[in-house]
């Protein structure tokens, strides 16, 4: 018997081993079904495909998004609810393209980037994606730590909350050992806790239903709320989430030699993702309207942030049957815990895909978690005593997320448009144009955020020179990615049967 190598997996790193995938066949028709046409709709199959979209939707409900919601509500009232709806629809489009890539190719975005781009470019893409993931994870872990401090009546300091939150890595590893469906059920429970908590807050606040409906249906924007409007759109697209979704959809066993089976999976994933983001939209509506009802037009509207939001809620709405401060804390904790665990999940796929690391998943999860927890612990120790400093840090982290968005969107749109990779499932001209317009809008909006932020924060000649040099390198790399997307000149052809099998 050859010696065992506990840290090694098969030669080719994959998102899921065949033994981990959920079998979605439900009857004889799945064995002898048409190779071209998708089978008829089945509620049982929809249930079997349900899961990846809800894990993906966590990124629309993380503490960063909740902070954007409460600031939008407090400063702009109900006037930006329509923008929240359209931003969610834009996010849905991007996530559906990510799912399409994963289902049609049998590989996820990070893996395909490794083969599509030259070594120097894919290393840059990997580093940028890791930075985005770390920045997002800091926000999520800090959000969880704030919730723990609220629920402990201030007894647990921020740094201790970070340590407690770090243990979620072990929760993730424990659940993963019991199968994908158990992990998805755990996230469904956390989403349910968020929905119940914020719905309870909505019931306590009693926002005007007509005002909420008008806010969703009637576009309205003023010069005073432009910054909040940009923030609403900017925090919807999370770079690591684009990579994550293309991997999550591979948790189902799909016969990719049959066009009908691939189309069937795309149909069910589209329905499931739409339902998941509809739930996330409703939860975001709850948060925005609670703060709109309580703080819009007040003197403290501009000073509300994630750190002090619970205190202001308690002062405004009082105790009630159950103190609203703790309801907020429970919802925030569910948001923070769920998003940090999905961050660990995304980190595994990103590291394994870009670097083709043949490591055991638990080793990769620990590496990913340490990369995020160490800087988060430093942040917690430095900013624990200053709410204002935490808000400034959050602005910098939002800027970091904005910077990384093109490094997920441009490769995604390049790959899903490419026949050599997608076969007959490449996107058509109309969807291609619309997708690029959405990507351009998101990039321009986040560019506005960057310009606004740096114009107010960049001081000193040396700092300005460094920022200008980094900006020039950044813009040059974005132009390079766009040029490759337009020219479609691959670094190396993908000599894999998957590209041709979907054409048969």
C-alpha positions in Angstrom: 0.0 0.0 0.0 1.5 3.4 -1.0 2.1 5.9 1.8 -0.9 8.2 2.5 -0.5 11.9 1.7 -3.1 13.7 3.9 -2.6 17.1 2.4 -2.9 16.0 -1.2 -6.1 15.8 -3.3 -6.4 14.7 -6.9 -4.2 16.2 -9.6 -6.9 18.6 -10.8 -8.4 20.9 -8.1 -12.2 20.9 -8.3 -14.9 22.8 -6.5 -16.6 19.6 -5.3 -15.6 15.9 -5.5 -18.1 13.7 -7.2 -19.0 12.1 -3.9 -20.0 15.5 -2.5 -22.4 16.5 -5.2 -26.2 16.4 -4.8 -27.9 13.9 -7.1 -30.8 15.7 -8.8 -32.3 12.8 -10.8 -35.8 12.0 -9.6 -37.1 9.2 -11.9 -36.8 7.1 -15.0 -37.2 10.1 -17.3 -33.9 11.4 -16.0 -32.1 8.3 -17.2 -33.6 8.3 -20.7 -34.4 12.0 -21.2 -33.8 14.0 -24.3 -30.2 15.2 -24.9 -31.4 18.5 -26.4 -34.6 19.6 -24.7 -34.8 20.3 -21.0 -37.3 18.0 -19.1 -40.6 19.4 -17.9 -40.7 21.5 -14.7 -40.7 19.6 -11.4 -41.2 21.1 -8.0 -39.1 18.3 -6.5 -36.2 19.1 -8.8 -36.5 22.8 -7.9 -36.2 21.8 -4.3 -33.1 19.7 -5.1 -31.5 22.6 -6.9 -32.4 25.1 -4.2 -29.4 26.1 -2.0 -26.6 27.8 -4.0 -28.6 30.9 -4.7 -29.4 31.4 -1.1 -25.8 31.1 -0.1 -25.0 33.6 -2.8 -27.7 36.0 -1.5 -25.9 36.3 1.8 -23.5 38.8 0.2 -26.6 41.1 -0.3 -27.3 41.0 3.4 -23.9 41.3 5.0 -23.1 44.0 7.6 -21.7 46.4 4.9 -25.1 46.3 3.1 -27.0 46.7 6.3 -25.0 49.8 7.1 -25.7 51.2 3.6 -29.4 50.5 4.1 -29.6 52.3 7.5 -27.7 55.3 6.2 -29.8 55.4 3.1 -33.0 55.3 5.1 -31.8 57.9 7.7 -30.5 60.4 5.2 -32.7 59.8 2.1 -35.8 58.4 3.7 -37.9 56.3 1.3 -36.7 58.0 -1.8 -34.0 55.5 -2.8 -36.0 52.3 -2.4 -36.5 52.2 -6.2 -32.7 52.3 -6.7 -32.3 49.5 -4.2 -34.7 47.4 -6.3 -32.9 48.1 -9.6 -29.5 47.6 -8.0 -30.7 44.2 -6.8 -31.9 43.3 -10.3 -28.5 44.3 -11.7 -26.9 42.1 -9.1 -29.2 39.3 -10.1 -28.1 39.6 -13.7 -24.4 39.4 -12.8 -25.0 36.4 -10.5 -27.0 34.6 -13.2 -24.1 35.0 -15.6 -21.8 33.6 -13.0 -24.1 30.6 -12.5 -24.3 30.2 -16.3 -20.5 30.0 -16.5 -20.2 27.4 -13.8 -23.0 25.1 -15.1 -22.0 25.3 -18.8 -18.3 24.7 -18.3 -18.2 22.6 -15.1 -15.6 24.9 -13.8 -15.7 28.1 -11.7 -14.5 31.6 -12.6 -11.2 31.4 -10.7 -10.2 28.2 -12.5 -11.1 29.6 -15.9 -9.2 32.8 -15.2 -6.1 30.7 -14.4 -6.2 29.2 -17.9 -7.4 32.3 -19.8 -4.8 34.9 -18.6 -1.0 34.9 -18.7 0.7 34.2 -15.4 1.4 37.8 -14.5 -2.2 38.8 -15.1 -3.8 35.9 -13.2 -1.5 36.6 -10.2 -2.7 40.2 -10.2 -6.3 39.1 -10.5 -5.8 36.7 -7.6 -4.2 39.3 -5.4 -6.9 41.8 -6.1 -9.6 39.2 -5.4 -8.0 38.2 -2.2 -7.7 41.9 -1.1 -11.4 42.3 -1.8 -12.2 39.2 0.2 -10.1 40.3 3.1 -11.7 43.8 3.1 -15.2 42.3 3.0 -14.3 39.8 5.7 -13.1 42.6 8.0 -16.5 44.4 7.7 -18.4 41.2 8.3 -16.3 40.1 11.3 -16.5 43.6 12.8 -20.2 43.5 12.3 -20.5 40.2 14.1 -18.3 41.5 16.9 -20.5 44.6 17.3 -23.5 42.4 17.5 -21.9 40.2 20.2 -21.0 43.4 22.1 -24.7 44.5 21.9 -26.1 41.2 23.0 -23.6 41.0 25.9 -24.5 44.5 27.1 -21.0 45.7 26.3 -19.3 43.1 28.4 -17.5 41.5 25.4 -15.1 43.9 23.8 -14.7 44.2 20.1 -11.4 42.2 19.9 -13.0 39.3 21.9 -16.0 39.4 19.5 -13.5 38.9 16.7 -12.0 35.9 18.4 -15.5 34.4 18.9 -16.4 35.1 15.3 -13.2 33.4 14.1 -14.6 30.1 15.4 -17.2 30.1 12.7 -14.5 28.5 10.6 -14.9 25.4 12.6 -18.7 25.5 12.3 -18.3 25.6 8.6 -15.8 22.7 8.5 -18.1 20.7 10.8 -21.2 21.2 8.7 -19.3 20.6 5.4 -18.4 17.1 6.7 -22.1 16.3 6.8 -22.8 17.3 3.2 -23.7 20.3 1.1 -27.4 20.2 1.9 -26.7 20.4 5.7 -24.6 23.5 5.1 -27.3 25.1 2.9 -29.9 24.3 5.6 -27.7 26.1 8.2 -27.6 29.2 6.0 -31.4 29.0 5.4 -31.8 29.2 9.2 -29.6 32.3 9.4 -31.5 34.0 6.6 -34.7 33.1 8.4 -33.4 34.7 11.6 -32.5 37.9 9.7 -35.9 38.0 8.1 -37.7 37.5 11.4 -35.6 40.0 13.3 -35.8 42.8 10.8 -39.5 42.1 10.1 -40.1 42.4 13.9 -38.3 45.8 13.8 -40.5 46.8 10.8 -43.6 45.9 12.8 -42.3 48.0 15.8 -41.5 51.0 13.6 -44.8 50.8 11.5 -43.6 52.7 8.4 -46.3 54.1 6.1 -47.1 51.5 3.5 -48.0 54.0 0.8 -44.7 55.8 1.3 -42.8 52.5 1.0 -44.7 51.6 -2.2 -44.1 55.0 -3.8 -40.4 54.8 -2.8 -40.1 51.5 -4.6 -42.1 52.5 -7.8 -41.3 56.2 -8.3 -37.7 57.1 -9.1 -36.5 60.2 -7.1 -33.1 61.6 -6.7 -31.8 64.8 -5.2 -28.3 66.4 -5.1 -28.3 65.8 -1.3 -28.7 62.1 -1.6 -26.4 61.3 -4.5 -23.7 59.9 -2.2 -26.2 57.5 -0.6 -27.5 56.6 -4.0 -24.1 55.7 -5.2 -23.5 53.7 -2.0 -26.7 51.7 -2.6 -25.5 50.5 -6.0 -21.8 50.2 -5.0 -22.4 47.8 -2.1 -24.6 45.4 -4.1 -21.9 43.8 -6.3 -19.4 41.9 -4.2 -16.3 40.8 -6.2 -15.8 37.5 -4.3 -19.5 36.7 -4.6 -19.2 36.5 -8.4 -16.4 33.9 -8.0 -18.4 32.1 -5.3 -21.6 31.6 -7.2 -19.9 30.0 -10.3 -18.5 27.4 -7.9 -21.6 26.8 -5.7 -23.7 25.7 -8.7 -21.3 22.8 -9.3 -22.6 21.1 -6.1 -25.3 19.4 -8.2 -24.5 16.4 -10.3 -25.2 17.5 -13.9 -24.6 15.5 -17.1 -22.8 18.1 -19.1 -22.7 15.9 -22.2 -26.4 16.6 -22.6 -27.5 20.0 -23.6 -31.0 19.5 -22.2 -29.6 18.7 -18.7 -27.4 21.8 -18.7 -30.4 24.0 -19.8 -32.5 22.4 -17.1 -30.0 23.3 -14.4 -29.8 26.8 -15.7 -33.6 27.1 -15.6 -33.8 25.9 -12.0 -30.8 28.0 -10.8 -32.4 31.1 -12.4 -35.6 30.5 -10.5 -33.8 29.8 -7.3 -31.5 32.8 -7.5 -34.4 35.1 -8.3 -36.3 33.9 -5.2 -33.2 34.2 -3.0 -32.6 37.8 -4.1 -36.3 38.6 -3.7 -36.0 37.6 -0.1 -32.8 39.6 0.3 -34.5 42.7 -1.2 -37.4 42.4 1.2 -35.0 42.2 4.2 -33.1 45.2 2.9 -36.4 47.1 2.5 -37.2 46.3 6.2 -33.9 47.8 7.4 -34.1 50.9 5.2 -37.7 51.7 6.1 -37.2 51.3 9.8 -34.4 53.9 9.8 -36.3 56.1 7.3 -39.3 56.2 9.6 -37.3 56.8 12.8 -34.5 59.1 11.8 -35.2 60.8 8.4 -35.1 64.6 8.8 -33.6 64.4 12.3 -30.4 66.0 13.5 -28.7 62.7 14.2 -29.5 61.2 10.7 -26.0 61.9 9.4 -24.3 60.4 12.4 -25.9 57.0 12.4 -23.6 54.0 11.6 -23.4 50.3 12.3 -21.8 50.9 15.7 -24.4 53.2 17.3 -27.5 52.1 15.3 -28.7 49.8 18.0 -28.5 52.6 20.7 -30.4 55.0 18.5 -33.1 52.4 17.8 -33.5 51.7 21.5 -33.9 55.4 22.2 -36.4 55.9 19.4 -38.6 52.8 19.8 -38.0 51.8 23.4 -38.3 48.3 24.9 -41.6 46.9 23.7 -42.3 43.2 24.2 -38.6 42.5 23.5 -36.0 45.4 23.4 -35.4 46.5 19.8 -31.7 46.8 20.6 -31.5 43.0 21.0 -33.6 42.3 18.0 -31.2 44.4 16.0 -28.3 42.6 17.6 -29.7 39.2 16.7 -30.3 40.2 13.1 -26.8 41.8 12.8 -25.2 38.7 14.3 -27.0 36.4 11.8 -25.9 38.6 9.0 -22.3 38.8 10.2 -21.9 35.1 10.9 -23.5 33.9 7.7 -21.4 36.3 5.6 -18.1 35.4 7.3 -18.7 31.7 6.7 -19.5 32.3 3.0 -16.3 34.4 2.9 -14.4 31.3 4.1 -16.2 29.2 1.4 -15.4 31.8 -1.3 -11.8 31.9 -0.1 -11.3 28.2 -0.7 -12.5 28.4 -4.3 -10.6 31.5 -5.1 -7.3 30.2 -3.7 -7.7 26.7 -5.2 -8.9 28.0 -8.5 -6.2 30.6 -9.2 -3.3 28.7 -7.8 -4.5 25.1 -8.3 -3.4 24.3 -4.8 -4.0 20.6 -4.1 -4.6 21.0 -0.4 -7.2 19.4 1.8 -10.2 21.7 2.1 -9.8 22.1 5.9 -6.2 23.3 5.4 -7.3 25.8 2.8 -10.2 27.0 5.0 -7.8 27.6 7.9 -5.4 29.6 5.6 -8.3 31.7 4.3 -9.6 32.3 7.7 -6.2 33.4 9.1 -5.7 35.8 6.2 -8.9 37.6 7.3 -8.8 37.3 11.1 -5.3 38.6 11.6 -5.9 42.0 10.0 -9.3 42.1 11.6 -7.9 41.6 15.0 -5.4 44.4 14.4 -8.3 46.6 13.3 -10.4 45.7 16.4 -7.5 46.5 18.8 -6.8 49.9 17.1 -10.4 51.1 16.6 -12.2 49.5 19.6 -12.6 52.7 21.5 -13.6 55.1 18.7 -16.9 54.8 16.8 -15.8 57.6 14.5 -12.6 55.8 13.5 -14.6 52.6 12.8 -16.9 54.6 10.4 -13.8 56.0 8.6 -12.4 52.5 8.4 -15.6 51.3 6.9 -15.5 54.0 4.2 -12.0 52.8 3.3 -13.1 49.2 3.1 -16.0 50.2 0.8 -13.5 52.0 -1.4 -11.4 48.8 -1.4 -14.4 46.8 -2.6 -15.2 49.3 -5.3 -11.6 49.1 -6.6 -11.9 45.4 -7.1 -15.2 45.2 -8.9 -13.8 45.3 -12.5 -11.5 42.4 -11.7 -14.5 40.2 -11.3 -17.0 41.6 -13.8 -14.7 42.0 -16.8 -13.3 38.4 -16.8 -16.8 37.1 -16.2 -18.3 38.9 -19.2 -15.3 38.0 -21.3 -15.7 34.3 -20.5 -19.5 33.9 -20.9 -19.3 35.6 -24.3 -16.7 33.1 -25.6 -17.8 30.2 -27.7 -14.6 28.3 -27.2 -15.5 28.1 -23.5 -19.3 28.2 -23.3 -20.2 26.4 -26.5 -23.8 27.0 -27.4 -24.5 28.5 -24.0 -22.5 31.7 -24.6 -24.6 34.8 -24.2 -26.2 36.3 -27.3 -25.5 39.8 -28.7 -28.5 41.5 -26.9 -27.7 40.1 -23.5 -24.0 40.7 -24.1 -24.6 44.4 -24.8 -27.0 44.8 -21.8 -24.5 43.0 -19.5 -21.7 45.3 -20.5 -23.9 48.3 -20.0 -24.7 47.1 -16.5 -21.0 46.4 -15.8 -20.0 49.8 -17.1 -22.7 51.5 -15.0 -21.5 49.7 -11.8 -17.8 50.5 -12.6 -18.6 54.2 -13.3 -20.7 54.5 -10.1 -17.9 53.0 -8.1 -15.4 55.2 -9.9 -17.4 58.2 -8.7 -17.2 56.9 -5.1 -13.4 56.6 -5.5 -13.0 60.2 -6.9 -15.3 61.6 -4.2 -13.5 59.8 -1.4 -9.9 60.6 -2.6 -10.7 64.2 -3.3 -11.6 64.7 0.3 -9.1 62.3 1.9 -5.9 62.6 -0.1 -3.6 65.3 1.4 0.1 65.9 1.0 2.3 65.8 -2.1 3.9 62.4 -1.4 0.7 60.7 -0.7 -0.9 62.3 -3.8 2.0 61.1 -6.0 1.7 57.5 -4.7 -2.1 57.5 -5.2 -1.7 58.8 -8.8 0.9 56.1 -9.6 -1.3 53.4 -8.2 -4.3 54.8 -10.0 -2.4 54.9 -13.3 -1.4 51.2 -12.9 -4.9 50.3 -11.9 -6.5 52.0 -15.0 -3.9 50.4 -17.3 -4.7 46.9 -16.0 -8.5 47.5 -16.4 -7.9 48.7 -20.0 -5.8 45.5 -20.6 -8.7 43.4 -19.3 -11.2 45.2 -21.5 -8.9 44.9 -24.5 -8.7 41.2 -24.0 -12.4 40.9 -23.7 -12.9 42.8 -27.0 -10.2 41.0 -28.9 -11.0 37.5 -27.5 -7.4 36.4 -28.1 -6.9 33.6 -25.6 -3.6 33.0 -23.8 -4.0 29.3 -24.4 -6.8 27.3 -25.9 -8.8 25.2 -23.5 -8.3 21.7 -24.8 -10.9 20.1 -22.7 -13.9 18.1 -23.8 -16.3 20.2 -21.9 -16.1 23.0 -24.4 -17.2 20.8 -27.3 -19.5 18.5 -25.3 -22.0 21.4 -24.8 -22.1 21.9 -28.5 -23.1 18.4 -29.3 
